[in-house]
Amino acid sequence: MEQELEMRTLFHEEGIPAGLGSEIGRRYNAALANPPSDTDLYFSRQTAATALQKVWGAHMEKNLEIAKGEVRRMAAKQPKIYQMLEYSGLGNDPWVIQTIFNIARGKGRVK
């Protein structure tokens, strides 16, 4: 609960719409109820790469770096975001990755 509250606070401070923050929180809680194994994490990375390649095509690597940069920027305020994304597997969730990219784009951080 404490980590979820910290993440929701971070999302609020970042101006992330409540609906998106709630959906990320819902996915986080579901992942904590059934944490992914190392094998699950490995396969979810592969699945995410395939899904993002279909959506972003030739821009996948660039867009993925933008999403990672946005996470690094948010982590400067809340370092636990790395643990949250890794432990829960959300760092491999295509919807979460695309959402973080879209947040960066909405804030004018995409060139």
N, CA and C atoms as a LAMMPS dump frame, in Angstrom:
ITEM: TIMESTEP
0
ITEM: NUMBER OF ATOMS
333
ITEM: BOX BOUNDS ff ff ff
-5.0000000000000000e+02 5.0000000000000000e+02
-5.0000000000000000e+02 5.0000000000000000e+02
-5.0000000000000000e+02 5.0000000000000000e+02
ITEM: ATOMS id mol type element x y z
1 1 1 N 0.821 -1.195 0
2 1 2 C 0 0 0
3 1 3 C 0.866 1.26 0
4 2 1 N 1.948 1.232 0.764
5 2 2 C 2.81 2.407 0.849
6 2 3 C 3.43 2.727 -0.51
7 3 1 N 3.901 1.688 -1.205
8 3 2 C 4.499 1.908 -2.523
9 3 3 C 3.465 2.423 -3.512
10 4 1 N 2.258 1.871 -3.452
11 4 2 C 1.212 2.335 -4.363
12 4 3 C 0.896 3.799 -4.098
13 5 1 N 0.812 4.19 -2.832
14 5 2 C 0.548 5.582 -2.493
15 5 3 C 1.671 6.482 -2.994
16 6 1 N 2.923 6.037 -2.853
17 6 2 C 4.056 6.816 -3.349
18 6 3 C 3.967 6.993 -4.856
19 7 1 N 3.603 5.94 -5.574
20 7 2 C 3.495 6.024 -7.028
21 7 3 C 2.35 6.939 -7.432
22 8 1 N 1.213 6.813 -6.761
23 8 2 C 0.075 7.686 -7.081
24 8 3 C 0.429 9.148 -6.827
25 9 1 N 1.168 9.4 -5.743
26 9 2 C 1.604 10.767 -5.441
27 9 3 C 2.526 11.271 -6.539
28 10 1 N 3.457 10.431 -6.966
29 10 2 C 4.363 10.806 -8.048
30 10 3 C 3.577 11.113 -9.318
31 11 1 N 2.641 10.234 -9.676
32 11 2 C 1.852 10.453 -10.874
33 11 3 C 1.08 11.772 -10.785
34 12 1 N 0.519 12.033 -9.624
35 12 2 C -0.212 13.284 -9.423
36 12 3 C 0.72 14.479 -9.594
37 13 1 N 1.902 14.418 -8.974
38 13 2 C 2.871 15.516 -9.084
39 13 3 C 3.326 15.716 -10.522
40 14 1 N 3.349 14.656 -11.296
41 14 2 C 3.767 14.724 -12.693
42 14 3 C 2.635 15.191 -13.601
43 15 1 N 1.456 15.367 -13.041
44 15 2 C 0.321 15.807 -13.849
45 15 3 C -0.278 14.699 -14.689
46 16 1 N -0.035 13.459 -14.306
47 16 2 C -0.591 12.328 -15.041
48 16 3 C -2.074 12.226 -14.692
49 17 1 N -2.931 12.147 -15.701
50 17 2 C -4.369 12.07 -15.425
51 17 3 C -4.708 10.951 -14.449
52 18 1 N -5.672 11.224 -13.592
53 18 2 C -6.048 10.273 -12.542
54 18 3 C -6.427 8.918 -13.112
55 19 1 N -7.112 8.893 -14.247
56 19 2 C -7.513 7.628 -14.853
57 19 3 C -6.327 6.761 -15.221
58 20 1 N -5.294 7.383 -15.782
59 20 2 C -4.091 6.626 -16.132
60 20 3 C -3.378 6.144 -14.876
61 21 1 N -3.27 7.017 -13.889
62 21 2 C -2.639 6.625 -12.629
63 21 3 C -3.392 5.487 -11.955
64 22 1 N -4.71 5.541 -12.018
65 22 2 C -5.526 4.469 -11.427
66 22 3 C -5.32 3.152 -12.155
67 23 1 N -5.237 3.213 -13.491
68 23 2 C -5.03 1.982 -14.257
69 23 3 C -3.661 1.385 -13.963
70 24 1 N -2.642 2.221 -13.873
71 24 2 C -1.312 1.716 -13.523
72 24 3 C -1.356 1.111 -12.122
73 25 1 N -2.035 1.787 -11.197
74 25 2 C -2.185 1.256 -9.835
75 25 3 C -2.919 -0.067 -9.819
76 26 1 N -3.951 -0.198 -10.636
77 26 2 C -4.696 -1.452 -10.716
78 26 3 C -3.79 -2.578 -11.227
79 27 1 N -3.018 -2.283 -12.262
80 27 2 C -2.105 -3.287 -12.82
81 27 3 C -1.021 -3.648 -11.803
82 28 1 N -0.556 -2.653 -11.069
83 28 2 C 0.466 -2.891 -10.052
84 28 3 C -0.071 -3.811 -8.954
85 29 1 N -1.265 -3.521 -8.469
86 29 2 C -1.866 -4.35 -7.42
87 29 3 C -2.084 -5.78 -7.901
88 30 1 N -2.528 -5.939 -9.141
89 30 2 C -2.729 -7.277 -9.698
90 30 3 C -1.402 -8.031 -9.76
91 31 1 N -0.331 -7.326 -10.145
92 31 2 C 0.984 -7.961 -10.225
93 31 3 C 1.502 -8.342 -8.842
94 32 1 N 1.252 -7.505 -7.858
95 32 2 C 1.704 -7.823 -6.498
96 32 3 C 0.95 -9.009 -5.922
97 33 1 N -0.304 -9.18 -6.337
98 33 2 C -1.085 -10.317 -5.859
99 33 3 C -0.541 -11.628 -6.424
100 34 1 N 0.117 -11.543 -7.571
101 34 2 C 0.694 -12.724 -8.213
102 34 3 C 1.996 -12.303 -8.882
103 35 1 N 3.055 -12.078 -8.078
104 35 2 C 4.315 -11.563 -8.636
105 35 3 C 4.884 -12.471 -9.724
106 36 1 N 5.418 -11.857 -10.775
107 36 2 C 5.995 -12.668 -11.85
108 36 3 C 7.3 -13.32 -11.417
109 37 1 N 7.531 -14.513 -11.928
110 37 2 C 8.795 -15.202 -11.684
111 37 3 C 9.847 -14.635 -12.634
112 38 1 N 11.088 -15.02 -12.441
113 38 2 C 12.144 -14.593 -13.361
114 38 3 C 11.848 -15.056 -14.785
115 39 1 N 11.303 -16.24 -14.908
116 39 2 C 10.935 -16.758 -16.234
117 39 3 C 9.821 -15.916 -16.843
118 40 1 N 8.818 -15.567 -16.027
119 40 2 C 7.733 -14.702 -16.506
120 40 3 C 8.285 -13.37 -16.996
121 41 1 N 9.212 -12.801 -16.226
122 41 2 C 9.798 -11.511 -16.603
123 41 3 C 10.555 -11.622 -17.922
124 42 1 N 11.3 -12.697 -18.092
125 42 2 C 12.044 -12.907 -19.331
126 42 3 C 11.093 -12.946 -20.528
127 43 1 N 10.047 -13.756 -20.427
128 43 2 C 9.118 -13.878 -21.549
129 43 3 C 8.305 -12.607 -21.759
130 44 1 N 7.989 -11.898 -20.689
131 44 2 C 7.225 -10.658 -20.866
132 44 3 C 8.066 -9.596 -21.58
133 45 1 N 9.385 -9.61 -21.396
134 45 2 C 10.259 -8.69 -22.148
135 45 3 C 10.178 -8.984 -23.643
136 46 1 N 10.205 -10.271 -23.971
137 46 2 C 10.133 -10.67 -25.378
138 46 3 C 8.775 -10.299 -25.979
139 47 1 N 7.727 -10.57 -25.239
140 47 2 C 6.379 -10.268 -25.702
141 47 3 C 6.193 -8.761 -25.885
142 48 1 N 6.703 -7.987 -24.943
143 48 2 C 6.593 -6.525 -25.036
144 48 3 C 7.332 -6.002 -26.256
145 49 1 N 8.525 -6.512 -26.498
146 49 2 C 9.299 -6.064 -27.657
147 49 3 C 8.545 -6.342 -28.95
148 50 1 N 7.95 -7.509 -29.04
149 50 2 C 7.185 -7.87 -30.237
150 50 3 C 5.974 -6.953 -30.395
151 51 1 N 5.24 -6.732 -29.306
152 51 2 C 4.046 -5.885 -29.363
153 51 3 C 4.399 -4.442 -29.729
154 52 1 N 5.456 -3.928 -29.121
155 52 2 C 5.851 -2.539 -29.411
156 52 3 C 6.383 -2.397 -30.828
157 53 1 N 7.044 -3.406 -31.322
158 53 2 C 7.525 -3.375 -32.707
159 53 3 C 6.345 -3.277 -33.668
160 54 1 N 5.27 -4.001 -33.378
161 54 2 C 4.07 -3.941 -34.229
162 54 3 C 3.437 -2.557 -34.209
163 55 1 N 3.422 -1.927 -33.044
164 55 2 C 2.785 -0.619 -32.902
165 55 3 C 3.668 0.498 -33.45
166 56 1 N 4.937 0.483 -33.09
167 56 2 C 5.833 1.597 -33.403
168 56 3 C 6.683 1.373 -34.647
169 57 1 N 6.795 0.157 -35.103
170 57 2 C 7.582 -0.129 -36.299
171 57 3 C 9.013 0.362 -36.187
172 58 1 N 9.441 1.097 -37.203
173 58 2 C 10.831 1.569 -37.273
174 58 3 C 11.183 2.545 -36.152
175 59 1 N 10.189 3.074 -35.468
176 59 2 C 10.428 4.04 -34.391
177 59 3 C 10.537 3.389 -33.015
178 60 1 N 10.492 2.053 -32.977
179 60 2 C 10.453 1.382 -31.683
180 60 3 C 11.632 1.743 -30.779
181 61 1 N 12.837 1.616 -31.265
182 61 2 C 14.004 1.878 -30.422
183 61 3 C 14.001 3.32 -29.91
184 62 1 N 13.715 4.257 -30.772
185 62 2 C 13.676 5.674 -30.382
186 62 3 C 12.589 5.914 -29.34
187 63 1 N 11.398 5.393 -29.581
188 63 2 C 10.286 5.598 -28.65
189 63 3 C 10.541 4.912 -27.313
190 64 1 N 11.162 3.745 -27.363
191 64 2 C 11.494 3.037 -26.127
192 64 3 C 12.508 3.836 -25.314
193 65 1 N 13.474 4.428 -25.961
194 65 2 C 14.456 5.269 -25.256
195 65 3 C 13.789 6.505 -24.652
196 66 1 N 12.813 7.06 -25.342
197 66 2 C 12.078 8.205 -24.801
198 66 3 C 11.319 7.785 -23.544
199 67 1 N 10.66 6.623 -23.589
200 67 2 C 9.926 6.123 -22.416
201 67 3 C 10.891 5.864 -21.258
202 68 1 N 12.045 5.27 -21.559
203 68 2 C 13.045 5.027 -20.51
204 68 3 C 13.552 6.345 -19.927
205 69 1 N 13.741 7.335 -20.779
206 69 2 C 14.183 8.648 -20.301
207 69 3 C 13.15 9.28 -19.38
208 70 1 N 11.889 9.09 -19.705
209 70 2 C 10.814 9.625 -18.861
210 70 3 C 10.821 8.926 -17.505
211 71 1 N 11.058 7.633 -17.496
212 71 2 C 11.152 6.9 -16.223
213 71 3 C 12.347 7.408 -15.427
214 72 1 N 13.487 7.609 -16.09
215 72 2 C 14.668 8.138 -15.378
216 72 3 C 14.37 9.513 -14.783
217 73 1 N 13.668 10.347 -15.534
218 73 2 C 13.327 11.678 -15.043
219 73 3 C 12.423 11.572 -13.819
220 74 1 N 11.417 10.699 -13.868
221 74 2 C 10.519 10.524 -12.726
222 74 3 C 11.265 9.902 -11.548
223 75 1 N 12.197 9.004 -11.827
224 75 2 C 12.957 8.327 -10.771
225 75 3 C 13.871 9.286 -10.019
226 76 1 N 14.204 10.407 -10.648
227 76 2 C 15.011 11.403 -9.938
228 76 3 C 14.245 11.921 -8.719
229 77 1 N 12.911 11.934 -8.796
230 77 2 C 12.071 12.361 -7.671
231 77 3 C 11.655 11.182 -6.801
232 78 1 N 11.481 10.034 -7.441
233 78 2 C 10.982 8.857 -6.731
234 78 3 C 11.748 7.619 -7.204
235 79 1 N 12.935 7.375 -6.633
236 79 2 C 13.778 6.262 -7.091
237 79 3 C 13.104 4.886 -7.025
238 80 1 N 12.108 4.739 -6.192
239 80 2 C 11.448 3.435 -6.054
240 80 3 C 10.678 3.028 -7.31
241 81 1 N 10.525 3.955 -8.239
242 81 2 C 9.787 3.611 -9.454
243 81 3 C 10.475 2.468 -10.198
244 82 1 N 11.809 2.42 -10.141
245 82 2 C 12.527 1.318 -10.792
246 82 3 C 12.119 -0.018 -10.184
247 83 1 N 12.086 -0.092 -8.86
248 83 2 C 11.7 -1.329 -8.185
249 83 3 C 10.264 -1.695 -8.537
250 84 1 N 9.388 -0.69 -8.542
251 84 2 C 7.993 -0.94 -8.844
252 84 3 C 7.844 -1.548 -10.238
253 85 1 N 8.506 -0.954 -11.204
254 85 2 C 8.386 -1.439 -12.577
255 85 3 C 9.024 -2.811 -12.759
256 86 1 N 10.164 -3.03 -12.134
257 86 2 C 10.869 -4.305 -12.307
258 86 3 C 10.192 -5.435 -11.534
259 87 1 N 9.931 -5.22 -10.248
260 87 2 C 9.378 -6.285 -9.406
261 87 3 C 8.004 -6.728 -9.882
262 88 1 N 7.197 -5.776 -10.292
263 88 2 C 5.832 -6.091 -10.707
264 88 3 C 5.752 -6.598 -12.141
265 89 1 N 6.792 -6.336 -12.915
266 89 2 C 6.756 -6.69 -14.333
267 89 3 C 6.142 -5.605 -15.197
268 90 1 N 5.687 -4.508 -14.576
269 90 2 C 5.068 -3.437 -15.357
270 90 3 C 6.039 -2.766 -16.326
271 91 1 N 7.324 -2.898 -16.041
272 91 2 C 8.314 -2.355 -16.964
273 91 3 C 8.33 -3.094 -18.292
274 92 1 N 7.646 -4.243 -18.347
275 92 2 C 7.532 -5.027 -19.573
276 92 3 C 6.115 -5.009 -20.134
277 93 1 N 5.276 -4.172 -19.592
278 93 2 C 3.881 -4.1 -20.026
279 93 3 C 3.78 -3.096 -21.175
280 94 1 N 3.433 -3.554 -22.384
281 94 2 C 3.377 -2.629 -23.522
282 94 3 C 2.47 -1.425 -23.282
283 95 1 N 1.333 -1.637 -22.6
284 95 2 C 0.434 -0.513 -22.342
285 95 3 C 1.121 0.518 -21.45
286 96 1 N 1.803 0.072 -20.416
287 96 2 C 2.497 0.989 -19.504
288 96 3 C 3.605 1.722 -20.26
289 97 1 N 4.366 0.997 -21.06
290 97 2 C 5.461 1.624 -21.813
291 97 3 C 4.913 2.674 -22.772
292 98 1 N 3.853 2.334 -23.503
293 98 2 C 3.247 3.297 -24.422
294 98 3 C 2.67 4.496 -23.665
295 99 1 N 2.087 4.241 -22.518
296 99 2 C 1.53 5.331 -21.713
297 99 3 C 2.627 6.277 -21.259
298 100 1 N 3.737 5.746 -20.801
299 100 2 C 4.857 6.593 -20.369
300 100 3 C 5.401 7.39 -21.554
301 101 1 N 5.511 6.746 -22.711
302 101 2 C 5.933 7.462 -23.917
303 101 3 C 4.955 8.596 -24.234
304 102 1 N 3.654 8.302 -24.186
305 102 2 C 2.65 9.323 -24.493
306 102 3 C 2.659 10.468 -23.491
307 103 1 N 2.985 10.177 -22.255
308 103 2 C 3.126 11.242 -21.244
309 103 3 C 4.276 12.145 -21.63
310 104 1 N 5.405 11.55 -22.019
311 104 2 C 6.555 12.346 -22.451
312 104 3 C 6.201 13.192 -23.672
313 105 1 N 5.479 12.59 -24.61
314 105 2 C 5.073 13.323 -25.809
315 105 3 C 4.128 14.471 -25.439
316 106 1 N 3.205 14.205 -24.554
317 106 2 C 2.266 15.239 -24.118
318 106 3 C 2.943 16.397 -23.4
319 107 1 N 4.077 16.13 -22.787
320 107 2 C 4.818 17.165 -22.081
321 107 3 C 5.865 17.81 -22.982
322 108 1 N 5.835 17.463 -24.271
323 108 2 C 6.747 18.081 -25.221
324 108 3 C 8.166 17.563 -25.156
325 109 1 N 8.362 16.376 -24.635
326 109 2 C 9.723 15.823 -24.525
327 109 3 C 10.087 14.891 -25.67
328 110 1 N 9.238 14.822 -26.678
329 110 2 C 9.504 13.985 -27.847
330 110 3 C 9.882 14.895 -29.003
331 111 1 N 11.025 14.592 -29.625
332 111 2 C 11.497 15.419 -30.741
333 111 3 C 11.36 14.67 -32.028
